[in-house]
Amino acid sequence: MIGIYLCDDEPVVRQRIQAVLERDILVGNLDMEIVCSTGRPLTLLNVLKDANLRQGVYFLDVDLKDKTWDGFLLGQEIRRLDTHAILVYITSYGDLACRTFQYHLEAFDYIVKDPEHLEQSVSLCLEAVQARLVAERQNPKEIFTLRTGDLVQNIQLEDILFFETAAMPHHILLHTTNSRIDFLGNLNELEAKLGERFLRIHRAYLVAADKIEQVDMKCGKLRISGHECLVSRSGKVLLRKAMRGSL
């Protein structure tokens, strides 16, 4: 059973979100339940400290009226207690994605407190969360999930060629065998998440080790499926270790 946790200090908004979640869980017969719905961050954290966590879904208001906690600080503490937490931020503003990177947080979604579209946004978010959980259960180590706008995509790891930093701050370009996708991300976090299957050959490139076709150590470049990627000095060391390990 996946636990859902809701923290918003506006009672009317919190009750509307809770009602939508309860309805969709019931109608969709989802393996989820609302464990905590509160306006107080400490109440939520106390519940988490007493829980046997595995992967909760957290709907967090950004602007909590609390002297100590805002939504981002709360998200950091939740990550410490539940490393696989799925964080969804509720906000009165349109774009707070960049602020999550300041706190080293990976947010699954942002829901704007728009009275006309709040219920629909919550429903679509829960649907996307369910799709991600189903994909991870089927093949937990072979799926990479990302969100671009209102679209959640589950991409097979075997189709990924490399990631590179984009010109726009906090944006990453994901290159697959047949597409290029621009999304909000951080190469450091991706490197830690994806493990040894991907090599950080340059501050701007994270490549699939098994997709490397050619390496030119002298020029500091390598090729993957017709694409050219830069290789730094530390990247060369990493590549040499990887090549020795494959012998």
C-alpha positions in Angstrom: 0.0 0.0 0.0 1.4 3.4 -1.0 0.9 6.1 1.6 -0.2 9.6 0.5 0.7 12.6 2.7 -0.8 16.0 2.3 0.4 19.2 4.0 -1.3 22.5 3.2 -2.2 25.2 5.7 -5.2 26.4 3.7 -8.0 24.2 5.0 -10.3 24.8 2.0 -7.6 23.9 -0.5 -6.4 20.9 1.6 -10.0 19.5 1.8 -10.5 19.9 -1.9 -7.3 18.1 -2.7 -8.0 15.4 -0.2 -11.5 14.9 -1.6 -10.2 14.4 -5.1 -7.5 12.0 -4.0 -10.0 9.9 -2.0 -12.4 9.8 -4.9 -9.8 8.8 -7.5 -8.3 6.1 -5.2 -11.7 4.6 -4.7 -12.8 4.8 -8.4 -9.5 3.6 -9.7 -9.2 0.9 -7.0 -5.6 2.1 -6.4 -3.3 0.5 -3.9 -3.0 3.8 -2.0 -4.3 5.4 1.1 -4.2 8.9 2.7 -2.1 8.5 5.8 -1.9 12.1 6.9 -3.6 15.3 5.9 -2.5 18.3 7.9 -1.6 22.0 7.8 1.3 21.6 10.2 4.7 20.3 9.0 5.7 18.9 12.4 2.6 16.8 12.5 3.5 15.3 9.1 7.1 14.7 10.2 6.0 13.0 13.4 3.8 10.7 11.4 6.8 9.8 9.2 9.1 9.1 12.0 6.7 6.5 13.4 6.0 5.0 9.9 7.6 2.1 8.1 8.4 4.0 4.9 9.1 2.6 1.5 7.9 5.2 -1.0 5.3 7.7 -0.1 3.6 10.3 -2.3 3.7 13.8 -0.8 1.6 16.8 -1.7 3.3 19.8 -0.1 2.2 23.5 -0.1 5.2 25.7 -0.9 4.2 28.7 1.2 3.4 27.1 4.5 2.6 29.6 7.3 5.2 28.3 9.6 8.2 30.0 11.3 10.5 27.1 10.6 9.3 25.2 7.6 8.4 26.0 4.0 7.6 23.4 1.4 11.2 23.0 0.2 12.7 22.6 3.6 10.0 20.1 4.4 10.8 18.3 1.2 14.5 18.1 2.2 13.6 16.5 5.5 11.1 14.1 3.9 13.9 13.0 1.5 16.0 12.2 4.5 13.3 10.1 6.0 12.0 8.6 2.8 14.7 8.5 0.1 12.3 7.3 -2.6 9.7 9.9 -1.8 7.6 11.3 -4.7 7.2 15.0 -4.1 4.4 17.1 -5.6 4.4 20.8 -4.8 1.2 22.9 -4.5 1.8 26.6 -5.3 0.0 29.9 -6.1 2.7 30.6 -8.6 3.3 29.3 -12.1 6.9 28.2 -12.1 9.0 27.2 -9.1 10.9 24.4 -10.7 14.3 26.2 -10.5 13.9 26.7 -6.7 13.7 22.9 -6.2 17.3 22.7 -7.7 18.5 25.1 -5.1 17.4 22.6 -2.4 18.6 19.6 -4.5 15.1 18.2 -4.8 13.5 16.2 -7.6 9.9 17.3 -7.8 7.5 15.0 -9.7 4.9 17.8 -10.4 3.7 21.3 -9.5 0.0 21.9 -8.9 -1.1 25.6 -9.2 -3.9 26.7 -6.9 -6.2 27.6 -9.7 -9.8 27.3 -8.4 -11.1 26.3 -11.9 -8.5 23.6 -12.6 -7.3 22.4 -9.2 -9.3 19.1 -9.2 -8.3 18.2 -12.7 -4.7 18.9 -12.0 -4.7 16.7 -8.9 -6.4 13.9 -10.8 -3.9 14.1 -13.7 -1.0 14.1 -11.2 -2.3 11.1 -9.4 -2.8 9.3 -12.7 0.8 10.0 -13.6 2.1 8.9 -10.2 0.2 5.6 -10.7 1.7 5.1 -14.1 5.2 5.6 -12.8 4.7 3.2 -9.9 3.3 0.5 -12.2 6.3 1.0 -14.6 8.8 0.8 -11.7 7.2 -2.4 -10.3 7.3 -4.1 -13.7 11.0 -3.3 -14.3 12.3 -1.1 -11.5 15.9 -0.8 -12.7 15.2 -0.5 -16.5 12.9 2.5 -16.6 13.8 6.2 -16.5 10.9 8.5 -15.7 10.8 12.2 -16.6 8.2 14.9 -16.8 8.0 17.5 -19.6 5.1 19.9 -19.1 2.0 17.9 -18.5 3.5 14.7 -20.0 5.1 11.9 -18.0 7.3 9.6 -20.0 8.8 6.2 -19.0 11.8 5.6 -21.2 13.7 2.3 -21.4 17.3 2.7 -20.2 18.5 0.6 -23.1 17.2 3.3 -25.5 19.2 6.1 -23.8 22.4 7.2 -25.5 23.5 10.1 -23.3 22.5 13.2 -21.3 24.0 16.6 -21.8 23.5 20.0 -20.2 21.4 22.4 -22.3 22.0 26.1 -22.9 19.1 27.0 -20.6 20.0 26.8 -16.9 18.7 23.7 -15.1 17.8 22.0 -18.4 19.1 18.7 -19.6 18.9 17.2 -23.1 18.2 13.5 -23.2 19.3 11.7 -26.4 17.7 8.4 -27.2 18.0 6.1 -30.2 15.2 8.0 -32.0 14.6 11.3 -30.1 15.9 14.3 -28.1 14.0 15.5 -25.1 14.5 18.7 -23.1 13.6 18.5 -19.4 14.4 20.1 -16.1 17.2 18.2 -14.4 20.7 18.0 -12.9 23.5 15.9 -14.1 24.9 15.3 -10.7 21.6 13.9 -9.5 21.2 11.8 -12.6 24.7 10.4 -12.2 23.9 9.3 -8.6 20.6 7.9 -9.6 21.6 5.9 -12.7 24.7 4.3 -11.3 27.7 2.6 -13.1 25.7 1.9 -16.2 26.3 5.6 -17.2 29.7 7.4 -17.1 30.3 11.1 -16.4 32.9 11.7 -19.0 32.6 15.5 -18.8 30.9 18.1 -16.6 28.4 18.4 -19.5 27.9 14.8 -20.5 26.6 11.6 -18.9 26.8 8.7 -21.4 25.6 5.1 -21.5 28.8 3.0 -21.3 27.5 0.3 -23.5 26.6 2.7 -26.3 30.1 4.1 -26.8 31.3 3.4 -30.3 34.7 5.2 -30.5 37.0 7.0 -28.2 39.7 9.5 -29.2 41.7 10.1 -26.1 44.1 12.5 -27.8 41.4 14.9 -29.0 39.2 14.3 -25.9 36.1 13.1 -27.7 34.0 10.0 -28.2 31.2 9.0 -30.5 27.8 7.5 -29.7 25.4 6.6 -32.5 26.8 9.4 -34.7 26.9 12.0 -31.9 30.2 13.5 -30.7 30.7 14.1 -26.9 33.5 15.8 -25.1 35.7 13.9 -22.7 37.5 15.8 -19.9 40.8 14.8 -18.2 38.9 13.1 -15.3 36.6 11.5 -17.9 39.6 9.9 -19.7 40.7 8.3 -16.4 37.1 7.0 -15.9 37.0 5.6 -19.4 40.4 3.9 -19.0 39.1 2.2 -15.8 35.9 1.2 -17.5 37.8 -0.3 -20.5 40.2 -2.2 -18.3 37.2 -3.7 -16.4 35.6 -4.9 -19.6 38.7 -6.8 -20.7 
